[in-house]
Amino acid sequence: MDRRTRGIGLLLAAVVVLVGTLAVGAATAPQIGGADSAGPTETLVGSQGGDGGYHADGNVFLLEGKERVWNEDSADSYFDVSYRDDGTVLAAFMRDGYESGCDPYPEPCTKTGFRIVDPDADGGPAVTEEYAVPVRSKTDSEVHDVEELSSGEFLLADMDRERLVVVEDGEEAWTWNASSFYDPPEDPTRRDWLHINDVDAVGDGRYLISVRNANQLLVVERGQGVVEVINEDDGDSDGSCQVLDDELLDSDGDGDIRCGDPAILDHQHNPQWLDEGAVLVADSGNDRIVELHRNDTTGEWEPAWTLERAERLALQWPRDADRLANGNTLVTDTRNARLLEVAPNGTVVWSHRTPGIPYEAERLPDGERVGGERYGGGAETPSRDVPLLSAGRIVVHSLYPATPYWFVERHVAGVLVALLFAVAGVTEWYRSR
């Protein structure tokens, strides 16, 4: 067989492998969004993005059962959402293209903050109030979470400057800067340093925050600072927090950074405080939901319950989990674009396939509560990662959010094999000339 014929054969093999991999993957994909518990449910959803990626085509919407009854989509991204007593919705958001109020950045600029959305406004859902501040970039600078305090103030997780902010009547009334606890860069606005992505009031002046890039949860008290660290630095895990060049750094040169064990938490989102010894977390980097309990003997926080798969499909970058009043758990499975309600044994009792890229969901009327039923059982947490292939899956889904949910490690392998055949075929073709 001459080189030209061999080259054509290899190129045909590449096409067969690629088409076969994708066709079989689509045909055998798990069907998600089919489970439906008895009785109507109302679920409020904040969606970060859509066809335009993670920073475009965001919206906030309400589901009754699985029917969307209203939608507001005037921001590039929406994040944390919650119903207020007057029937309006409080939502963290980001939008590009502001023509004024951009100082110190050039116009047009990106702003982030929170909005009040009235679902019953004349002409459809509308933004009735907005608190927004300019930020350097629309990526990794957004306010991911806002909470309304009993005082009427608003508590924000400011990812741009890595701090907590309490806003009263449109003005900053109190701040806590993470640079008082972590080694800071010269200018936090120029890098994705800590990625503080969540804050919840768990007591009077007592706040639970998620420091994503450090794999840690902190309890901060006004007037005292950090009073507890969940997943404290054990001295052996620094490397996991420096995987990317723009994450944690050793600014003071002492050879150490604060970084939690990635086997416990890895780039987590949206923790829920269940009680003084239990917290429920969307453990995004480990593609699971985990409930951590404090060990009464050692004081360490340890996994007590995990959810890694549902509807025959592994979770992919889940970013929210709420323990509901009925004892079940509502999960936002971001990269699979689905919402799930699961029983303690992992059985799916309700699920919904969402358009776009869901960030967070709340089941009404309670929303995310402080306090909830504990699970237990000492769940094991076996790793499902496949060296290189799992990293490839993560990259593909991150760069191309429209990638089908069923595209996992075996499909990455199939595409790589097809590429190898294609490269070999092209090489043989040129050598035959």
NORURFEN-V123911 format. One record per backbone hydrogen bond with DSSP energy under -1.0 kcal/mol. CO is the residue of the C=O (numbers start at 1). NH is the residue of the N-H. If there is no record, write none. Layout:
co=CO nh=NH
co=CO nh=NH
This chain:
co=2 nh=6
co=3 nh=7
co=4 nh=8
co=5 nh=9
co=6 nh=10
co=7 nh=11
co=8 nh=12
co=9 nh=13
co=10 nh=14
co=11 nh=15
co=12 nh=16
co=13 nh=17
co=14 nh=18
co=15 nh=19
co=16 nh=20
co=17 nh=21
co=18 nh=22
co=19 nh=23
co=20 nh=24
co=21 nh=25
co=22 nh=26
co=23 nh=27
co=24 nh=28
co=35 nh=351
co=41 nh=65
co=42 nh=364
co=43 nh=63
co=44 nh=362
co=45 nh=61
co=46 nh=359
co=46 nh=360
co=47 nh=59
co=47 nh=78
co=49 nh=357
co=50 nh=53
co=53 nh=50
co=56 nh=50
co=59 nh=47
co=60 nh=72
co=61 nh=45
co=62 nh=69
co=63 nh=43
co=64 nh=67
co=67 nh=64
co=70 nh=62
co=72 nh=60
co=76 nh=58
co=77 nh=94
co=80 nh=92
co=82 nh=90
co=84 nh=87
co=88 nh=84
co=89 nh=117
co=90 nh=82
co=91 nh=115
co=92 nh=79
co=93 nh=113
co=94 nh=76
co=94 nh=77
co=95 nh=111
co=98 nh=109
co=102 nh=105
co=109 nh=98
co=110 nh=135
co=111 nh=95
co=112 nh=133
co=113 nh=93
co=114 nh=131
co=115 nh=91
co=116 nh=128
co=116 nh=129
co=117 nh=89
co=118 nh=121
co=118 nh=126
co=121 nh=124
co=126 nh=118
co=129 nh=116
co=131 nh=114
co=133 nh=112
co=144 nh=80
co=145 nh=157
co=147 nh=155
co=149 nh=152
co=153 nh=149
co=154 nh=167
co=155 nh=147
co=156 nh=165
co=158 nh=163
co=162 nh=178
co=163 nh=158
co=164 nh=176
co=165 nh=156
co=166 nh=173
co=166 nh=174
co=167 nh=154
co=168 nh=171
co=171 nh=168
co=174 nh=166
co=176 nh=164
co=177 nh=180
co=178 nh=181
co=178 nh=182
co=187 nh=190
co=188 nh=191
co=191 nh=193
co=194 nh=213
co=195 nh=212
co=198 nh=210
co=200 nh=208
co=203 nh=206
co=205 nh=222
co=206 nh=202
co=207 nh=220
co=208 nh=200
co=209 nh=218
co=210 nh=197
co=211 nh=214
co=211 nh=216
co=212 nh=215
co=214 nh=260
co=216 nh=211
co=217 nh=230
co=218 nh=209
co=219 nh=227
co=219 nh=228
co=220 nh=207
co=221 nh=224
co=221 nh=225
co=225 nh=221
co=228 nh=219
co=230 nh=217
co=237 nh=240
co=238 nh=241
co=239 nh=242
co=244 nh=247
co=249 nh=251
co=261 nh=264
co=261 nh=265
co=266 nh=285
co=269 nh=282
co=272 nh=280
co=273 nh=371
co=274 nh=372
co=275 nh=278
co=277 nh=294
co=278 nh=274
co=278 nh=275
co=279 nh=292
co=280 nh=272
co=281 nh=283
co=281 nh=290
co=282 nh=269
co=282 nh=284
co=283 nh=288
co=284 nh=287
co=288 nh=283
co=289 nh=307
co=290 nh=281
co=291 nh=304
co=291 nh=305
co=292 nh=279
co=293 nh=302
co=295 nh=299
co=300 nh=295
co=302 nh=293
co=304 nh=379
co=305 nh=291
co=307 nh=289
co=308 nh=315
co=310 nh=313
co=313 nh=310
co=316 nh=335
co=320 nh=332
co=322 nh=330
co=324 nh=327
co=328 nh=324
co=329 nh=342
co=330 nh=322
co=331 nh=340
co=332 nh=319
co=332 nh=334
co=333 nh=338
co=334 nh=337
co=337 nh=354
co=338 nh=333
co=339 nh=352
co=340 nh=331
co=341 nh=349
co=341 nh=350
co=342 nh=329
co=343 nh=346
co=347 nh=343
co=350 nh=341
co=352 nh=339
co=357 nh=48
co=360 nh=46
co=362 nh=44
co=363 nh=367
co=386 nh=390
co=387 nh=389
co=388 nh=392
co=389 nh=393
co=390 nh=394
co=391 nh=395
co=392 nh=396
co=393 nh=397
co=394 nh=398
co=395 nh=399
co=396 nh=400
co=400 nh=403
co=404 nh=407
co=406 nh=408
co=408 nh=412
co=409 nh=413
co=410 nh=414
co=411 nh=415
co=412 nh=416
co=413 nh=417
co=414 nh=418
co=415 nh=419
co=416 nh=420
co=417 nh=421
co=418 nh=422
co=419 nh=423
co=420 nh=424
co=421 nh=425
co=422 nh=426
co=423 nh=427
co=424 nh=428
co=425 nh=429
co=426 nh=430
co=427 nh=431
co=428 nh=432
co=430 nh=433
